[in-house]
Amino acid sequence: MSIDFTEDQIHRYSRHIILKDVGVQGQEKIMNAKVLIIGAGGLGAPIALYLAAAGIGTLGIIDGDVVDLSNLQRQVIHFTADVGKPKVRSAAEKIQAMNPDVKVITYQDLALAHNIADLIKDYDFIVDGTDNFPAKFLINDACVLAKKPFSHGGILRFDGQTFTHTPGSTCYRCIFHSPPPKDLVPTCSQAGVLGAVAGMLGTIQAAEVLKYITGTGTLLTNRMLIFDAAAMNFRSVNIKRNPSCPVCGEHPTITALKDEEQALCELKKP
């Protein structure tokens, strides 16, 4: 859909418009796009802020939690006065204050097997901002089955990892077949996480979304970006599609969605 930019919009998005690889057409694509962020926490917060600033036309946010004081060390979309408020409402207020161009749709709920297909169906791109294995496997399976692109992200301590899936590329189950045994990987509340690491990874995921929408650059498909913020080392690892993958392989065994057990916050390196 062609957009008649107002003078204010031309001024607001001028740094995108003057980019050779984005321009007016790219900004139109951004403003026509619909993106769903699953999780309004450490990753979802910077993702939502940067996508809102970019002018994403419709931004969906799903999270069933309320703001806790311990969230504020890394979940930068929430403020002290928001403690006790639903995270989706807190996030929507900041997005609207930042950019009234953006239509925000909130879901104060969890993404589970019974509702995720309906949640993702109207969106162009899905962003995994969750902090537990069951959600990550469910998002992967739902997006693969629905042929939806998505960005995976995981953080723990000083570490982060992310890759982008588009239909036909390597998926999460190609790399990690199933959730790890219970208690093998500590939770963020047990092991901790440097707050800025969430911002580092979230902004990378937001950049992947914008690259996908505008069709510019090279996406993190079939490779995983891994970083260690303690040493400030980044590396890119090639990841191959697994022909025996249970969801995207040649003979898939996962054809319906189910909720996995064992809710742990992860970072597992390939």
C-alpha positions as a Markdown table, in Angstrom:
| # | Residue | x | y | z |
|---|---|---|---|---|
| 1 | Met | 0.0 | 0.0 | 0.0 |
| 2 | Ser | 1.4 | 3.4 | -1.0 |
| 3 | Ile | 1.7 | 5.9 | 1.8 |
| 4 | Asp | 1.3 | 9.7 | 1.4 |
| 5 | Phe | 4.0 | 10.8 | 3.9 |
| 6 | Thr | 3.2 | 13.9 | 6.0 |
| 7 | Glu | 5.9 | 16.5 | 6.5 |
| 8 | Asp | 6.3 | 15.2 | 10.1 |
| 9 | Gln | 6.8 | 11.6 | 8.9 |
| 10 | Ile | 9.4 | 12.7 | 6.3 |
| 11 | His | 11.3 | 14.4 | 9.0 |
| 12 | Arg | 10.8 | 11.6 | 11.6 |
| 13 | Tyr | 12.0 | 8.9 | 9.2 |
| 14 | Ser | 14.5 | 11.0 | 7.3 |
| 15 | Arg | 17.5 | 9.0 | 8.3 |
| 16 | His | 15.9 | 5.9 | 6.9 |
| 17 | Ile | 14.7 | 7.6 | 3.7 |
| 18 | Ile | 18.2 | 8.9 | 2.9 |
| 19 | Leu | 19.7 | 5.4 | 3.3 |
| 20 | Lys | 20.4 | 4.1 | -0.2 |
| 21 | Asp | 19.2 | 0.6 | 0.7 |
| 22 | Val | 16.0 | 1.7 | 2.4 |
| 23 | Gly | 14.7 | 5.0 | 0.9 |
| 24 | Val | 11.0 | 5.9 | 0.5 |
| 25 | Gln | 10.0 | 2.5 | -0.7 |
| 26 | Gly | 11.7 | 0.8 | 2.2 |
| 27 | Gln | 10.1 | 3.1 | 4.7 |
| 28 | Glu | 6.7 | 2.3 | 3.1 |
| 29 | Lys | 7.4 | -1.4 | 3.6 |
| 30 | Ile | 8.2 | -0.8 | 7.3 |
| 31 | Met | 5.0 | 1.3 | 7.8 |
| 32 | Asn | 2.9 | -1.4 | 6.1 |
| 33 | Ala | 4.5 | -4.3 | 8.1 |
| 34 | Lys | 2.9 | -6.3 | 10.9 |
| 35 | Val | 5.3 | -7.7 | 13.5 |
| 36 | Leu | 4.5 | -9.8 | 16.5 |
| 37 | Ile | 6.9 | -9.8 | 19.5 |
| 38 | Ile | 6.4 | -12.8 | 21.9 |
| 39 | Gly | 7.6 | -11.6 | 25.3 |
| 40 | Ala | 7.8 | -8.1 | 26.6 |
| 41 | Gly | 10.9 | -8.6 | 28.8 |
| 42 | Gly | 14.6 | -8.3 | 28.4 |
| 43 | Leu | 14.7 | -9.0 | 24.7 |
| 44 | Gly | 11.2 | -7.8 | 23.8 |
| 45 | Ala | 11.8 | -4.4 | 25.4 |
| 46 | Pro | 14.6 | -3.1 | 23.1 |
| 47 | Ile | 13.1 | -4.9 | 20.1 |
| 48 | Ala | 9.7 | -3.1 | 20.7 |
| 49 | Leu | 11.4 | 0.3 | 21.2 |
| 50 | Tyr | 13.5 | 0.1 | 18.0 |
| 51 | Leu | 10.7 | -1.3 | 15.8 |
| 52 | Ala | 8.4 | 1.4 | 17.1 |
| 53 | Ala | 11.0 | 4.1 | 16.4 |
| 54 | Ala | 11.4 | 2.7 | 12.9 |
| 55 | Gly | 7.7 | 3.1 | 12.3 |
| 56 | Ile | 6.4 | -0.5 | 12.1 |
| 57 | Gly | 2.8 | -0.2 | 11.0 |
| 58 | Thr | 1.4 | -2.8 | 13.4 |
| 59 | Leu | 3.2 | -4.1 | 16.4 |
| 60 | Gly | 1.7 | -7.0 | 18.3 |
| 61 | Ile | 3.0 | -7.8 | 21.8 |
| 62 | Ile | 2.0 | -10.9 | 23.9 |
| 63 | Asp | 3.1 | -11.4 | 27.5 |
| 64 | Gly | 1.0 | -12.7 | 30.4 |
| 65 | Asp | 3.3 | -11.2 | 33.2 |
| 66 | Val | 3.3 | -8.0 | 35.2 |
| 67 | Val | 6.2 | -5.7 | 35.8 |
| 68 | Asp | 8.4 | -6.7 | 38.7 |
| 69 | Leu | 11.1 | -4.6 | 40.4 |
| 70 | Ser | 13.8 | -7.1 | 39.4 |
| 71 | Asn | 12.8 | -6.7 | 35.7 |
| 72 | Leu | 14.0 | -3.0 | 35.6 |
| 73 | Gln | 17.7 | -3.9 | 35.5 |
| 74 | Arg | 17.3 | -5.0 | 31.8 |
| 75 | Gln | 13.7 | -4.5 | 30.6 |
| 76 | Val | 14.1 | -0.9 | 29.5 |
| 77 | Ile | 10.6 | -0.4 | 28.2 |
| 78 | His | 9.3 | -0.5 | 31.8 |
| 79 | Phe | 9.8 | 2.2 | 34.5 |
| 80 | Thr | 9.7 | 2.1 | 38.3 |
| 81 | Ala | 6.1 | 3.5 | 38.3 |
| 82 | Asp | 5.0 | 0.5 | 36.1 |
| 83 | Val | 5.8 | -2.2 | 38.8 |
| 84 | Gly | 2.7 | -4.3 | 39.2 |
| 85 | Lys | 1.3 | -3.2 | 35.8 |
| 86 | Pro | 0.8 | -5.8 | 33.0 |
| 87 | Lys | 3.9 | -5.7 | 30.8 |
| 88 | Val | 1.9 | -5.4 | 27.6 |
| 89 | Arg | 0.1 | -2.3 | 28.8 |
| 90 | Ser | 3.4 | -0.8 | 30.1 |
| 91 | Ala | 5.0 | -1.5 | 26.7 |
| 92 | Ala | 2.1 | -0.1 | 24.7 |
| 93 | Glu | 2.2 | 3.1 | 26.6 |
| 94 | Lys | 5.9 | 3.7 | 25.9 |
| 95 | Ile | 5.4 | 2.8 | 22.2 |
| 96 | Gln | 2.5 | 5.2 | 21.8 |
| 97 | Ala | 4.4 | 7.9 | 23.5 |
| 98 | Met | 7.4 | 7.4 | 21.3 |
| 99 | Asn | 5.6 | 7.0 | 18.0 |
| 100 | Pro | 1.8 | 7.5 | 17.6 |
| 101 | Asp | 2.1 | 6.2 | 14.0 |
| 102 | Val | 2.4 | 2.7 | 15.3 |
| 103 | Lys | -0.7 | 0.6 | 15.9 |
| 104 | Val | -0.2 | -1.5 | 19.0 |
| 105 | Ile | -2.1 | -4.7 | 19.6 |
| 106 | Thr | -1.6 | -6.3 | 23.0 |
| 107 | Tyr | -2.3 | -9.8 | 24.2 |
| 108 | Gln | -2.1 | -10.2 | 28.0 |
| 109 | Asp | -1.7 | -13.9 | 27.7 |
| 110 | Leu | 0.9 | -16.7 | 27.2 |
| 111 | Ala | 1.6 | -18.1 | 23.7 |
| 112 | Leu | 0.7 | -21.7 | 24.1 |
| 113 | Ala | -0.1 | -24.6 | 21.7 |
| 114 | His | -3.9 | -23.9 | 21.7 |
| 115 | Asn | -3.6 | -20.2 | 20.7 |
| 116 | Ile | -0.2 | -19.5 | 19.0 |
| 117 | Ala | -1.4 | -20.4 | 15.4 |
| 118 | Asp | -4.2 | -17.8 | 15.7 |
| 119 | Leu | -1.8 | -15.3 | 17.2 |
| 120 | Ile | 0.8 | -15.4 | 14.4 |
| 121 | Lys | -1.4 | -15.9 | 11.4 |
| 122 | Asp | -1.9 | -12.2 | 10.6 |
| 123 | Tyr | 1.7 | -11.1 | 11.1 |
| 124 | Asp | 4.5 | -10.8 | 8.6 |
| 125 | Phe | 7.3 | -11.6 | 11.0 |
| 126 | Ile | 7.5 | -13.2 | 14.5 |
| 127 | Val | 10.1 | -12.3 | 17.1 |
| 128 | Asp | 11.0 | -14.7 | 19.9 |
| 129 | Gly | 11.7 | -12.6 | 23.0 |
| 130 | Thr | 11.0 | -15.4 | 25.4 |
| 131 | Asp | 13.2 | -16.8 | 28.2 |
| 132 | Asn | 12.3 | -20.5 | 28.3 |
| 133 | Phe | 12.8 | -23.6 | 26.2 |
| 134 | Pro | 9.1 | -24.6 | 25.9 |
| 135 | Ala | 8.2 | -21.2 | 24.4 |
| 136 | Lys | 11.2 | -21.3 | 22.0 |
| 137 | Phe | 10.4 | -24.8 | 20.6 |
| 138 | Leu | 6.7 | -23.9 | 20.3 |
| 139 | Ile | 7.4 | -20.6 | 18.5 |
| 140 | Asn | 9.8 | -22.5 | 16.1 |
| 141 | Asp | 7.2 | -25.3 | 15.4 |
| 142 | Ala | 4.3 | -22.9 | 14.9 |
| 143 | Cys | 6.3 | -20.6 | 12.5 |
| 144 | Val | 7.7 | -23.5 | 10.5 |
| 145 | Leu | 4.3 | -25.1 | 10.1 |
| 146 | Ala | 2.7 | -21.8 | 9.2 |
| 147 | Lys | 5.7 | -20.8 | 7.0 |
| 148 | Lys | 6.3 | -17.7 | 8.9 |
| 149 | Pro | 9.8 | -16.0 | 9.3 |
| 150 | Phe | 11.0 | -15.5 | 12.8 |
| 151 | Ser | 14.0 | -14.3 | 14.8 |
| 152 | His | 15.3 | -16.5 | 17.6 |
| 153 | Gly | 17.2 | -15.0 | 20.6 |
| 154 | Gly | 18.6 | -16.4 | 23.8 |
| 155 | Ile | 20.6 | -14.8 | 26.6 |
| 156 | Leu | 22.2 | -15.9 | 29.9 |
| 157 | Arg | 24.9 | -14.3 | 32.1 |
| 158 | Phe | 27.2 | -12.4 | 29.5 |
| 159 | Asp | 26.2 | -14.5 | 26.5 |
| 160 | Gly | 23.8 | -14.1 | 23.6 |
| 161 | Gln | 22.8 | -16.0 | 20.5 |
| 162 | Thr | 20.5 | -15.3 | 17.6 |
| 163 | Phe | 19.5 | -16.6 | 14.2 |
| 164 | Thr | 16.8 | -15.8 | 11.7 |
| 165 | His | 14.5 | -18.4 | 10.1 |
| 166 | Thr | 12.8 | -18.0 | 6.8 |
| 167 | Pro | 10.7 | -20.8 | 5.2 |
| 168 | Gly | 13.2 | -23.4 | 3.9 |
| 169 | Ser | 16.1 | -22.4 | 6.1 |
| 170 | Thr | 17.5 | -24.0 | 9.2 |
| 171 | Cys | 15.1 | -24.0 | 12.1 |
| 172 | Tyr | 15.6 | -24.3 | 15.9 |
| 173 | Arg | 14.9 | -28.0 | 16.0 |
| 174 | Cys | 17.5 | -28.6 | 13.3 |
| 175 | Ile | 20.1 | -27.4 | 15.8 |
| 176 | Phe | 18.5 | -28.4 | 19.2 |
| 177 | His | 16.3 | -31.5 | 18.6 |
| 178 | Ser | 14.4 | -31.2 | 21.9 |
| 179 | Pro | 14.6 | -29.4 | 25.3 |
| 180 | Pro | 17.5 | -30.4 | 27.5 |
| 181 | Pro | 17.0 | -32.6 | 30.6 |
| 182 | Lys | 15.5 | -30.9 | 33.6 |
| 183 | Asp | 17.9 | -28.7 | 35.6 |
| 184 | Leu | 20.7 | -29.1 | 33.1 |
| 185 | Val | 20.6 | -25.4 | 32.2 |
| 186 | Pro | 20.1 | -22.8 | 35.0 |
| 187 | Thr | 17.5 | -20.1 | 34.8 |
| 188 | Cys | 18.3 | -16.4 | 34.5 |
| 189 | Ser | 17.1 | -16.0 | 38.1 |
| 190 | Gln | 19.6 | -18.6 | 39.2 |
| 191 | Ala | 22.6 | -17.7 | 37.0 |
| 192 | Gly | 21.9 | -14.0 | 36.4 |
| 193 | Val | 22.2 | -11.9 | 33.2 |
| 194 | Leu | 24.0 | -8.7 | 32.5 |
| 195 | Gly | 21.3 | -6.2 | 31.7 |
| 196 | Ala | 23.1 | -4.6 | 28.7 |
| 197 | Val | 23.3 | -8.1 | 27.1 |
| 198 | Ala | 19.6 | -8.0 | 26.6 |
| 199 | Gly | 19.9 | -4.7 | 24.8 |
| 200 | Met | 22.7 | -5.9 | 22.7 |
| 201 | Leu | 20.8 | -9.0 | 21.4 |
| 202 | Gly | 17.5 | -7.2 | 21.2 |
| 203 | Thr | 18.8 | -4.5 | 18.9 |
| 204 | Ile | 20.4 | -7.2 | 16.7 |
| 205 | Gln | 17.0 | -8.9 | 16.4 |
| 206 | Ala | 15.3 | -5.7 | 15.6 |
| 207 | Ala | 17.8 | -5.1 | 12.9 |
| 208 | Glu | 17.0 | -8.5 | 11.4 |
| 209 | Val | 13.3 | -7.7 | 11.3 |
| 210 | Leu | 13.9 | -4.4 | 9.5 |
| 211 | Lys | 16.3 | -6.0 | 7.1 |
| 212 | Tyr | 13.8 | -8.7 | 6.3 |
| 213 | Ile | 11.0 | -6.2 | 5.8 |
| 214 | Thr | 13.0 | -3.9 | 3.5 |
| 215 | Gly | 14.8 | -6.7 | 1.7 |
| 216 | Thr | 18.2 | -5.3 | 2.4 |
| 217 | Gly | 21.4 | -6.8 | 3.7 |
| 218 | Thr | 22.1 | -10.5 | 4.5 |
| 219 | Leu | 20.0 | -12.2 | 7.1 |
| 220 | Leu | 21.2 | -14.5 | 9.8 |
| 221 | Thr | 19.7 | -17.5 | 8.0 |
| 222 | Asn | 21.6 | -20.8 | 8.2 |
| 223 | Arg | 24.1 | -19.3 | 10.6 |
| 224 | Met | 24.0 | -18.4 | 14.3 |
| 225 | Leu | 25.5 | -15.2 | 15.8 |
| 226 | Ile | 27.0 | -15.9 | 19.2 |
| 227 | Phe | 28.7 | -13.3 | 21.5 |
| 228 | Asp | 30.4 | -13.2 | 24.8 |
| 229 | Ala | 30.0 | -9.7 | 26.2 |
| 230 | Ala | 32.5 | -10.4 | 29.0 |
| 231 | Ala | 35.3 | -10.8 | 26.4 |
| 232 | Met | 33.4 | -8.8 | 23.8 |
| 233 | Asn | 33.9 | -11.6 | 21.3 |
| 234 | Phe | 31.5 | -12.2 | 18.4 |
| 235 | Arg | 31.4 | -15.2 | 16.1 |
| 236 | Ser | 29.2 | -16.5 | 13.4 |
| 237 | Val | 28.6 | -20.3 | 13.2 |
| 238 | Asn | 27.2 | -21.9 | 10.0 |
| 239 | Ile | 24.2 | -24.1 | 10.8 |
| 240 | Lys | 22.9 | -26.6 | 8.3 |
| 241 | Arg | 19.3 | -27.7 | 7.8 |
| 242 | Asn | 18.8 | -31.2 | 9.2 |
| 243 | Pro | 17.1 | -33.5 | 6.7 |
| 244 | Ser | 16.0 | -35.6 | 9.8 |
| 245 | Cys | 14.5 | -32.6 | 11.6 |
| 246 | Pro | 11.2 | -33.6 | 13.2 |
| 247 | Val | 9.4 | -30.5 | 12.1 |
| 248 | Cys | 11.0 | -29.3 | 8.8 |
| 249 | Gly | 12.8 | -32.4 | 7.6 |
| 250 | Glu | 12.1 | -34.8 | 4.8 |
| 251 | His | 9.8 | -36.9 | 6.9 |
| 252 | Pro | 8.5 | -34.7 | 9.7 |
| 253 | Thr | 7.0 | -36.3 | 12.8 |
| 254 | Ile | 5.8 | -33.0 | 14.3 |
| 255 | Thr | 2.6 | -32.1 | 12.5 |
| 256 | Ala | 0.6 | -30.6 | 15.4 |
| 257 | Leu | 1.6 | -28.2 | 18.1 |
| 258 | Lys | 2.1 | -29.2 | 21.7 |
| 259 | Asp | 3.4 | -27.5 | 24.9 |
| 260 | Glu | 6.8 | -28.8 | 26.0 |
| 261 | Glu | 7.6 | -29.2 | 29.7 |
| 262 | Gln | 10.5 | -27.8 | 31.7 |
| 263 | Ala | 10.5 | -24.0 | 31.7 |
| 264 | Leu | 14.1 | -22.9 | 31.8 |
| 265 | Cys | 15.9 | -19.8 | 30.6 |
| 266 | Glu | 18.5 | -20.9 | 28.1 |
| 267 | Leu | 21.6 | -20.3 | 26.2 |
| 268 | Lys | 23.0 | -23.5 | 24.6 |
| 269 | Lys | 25.8 | -23.1 | 22.1 |
| 270 | Pro | 25.9 | -25.3 | 19.0 |
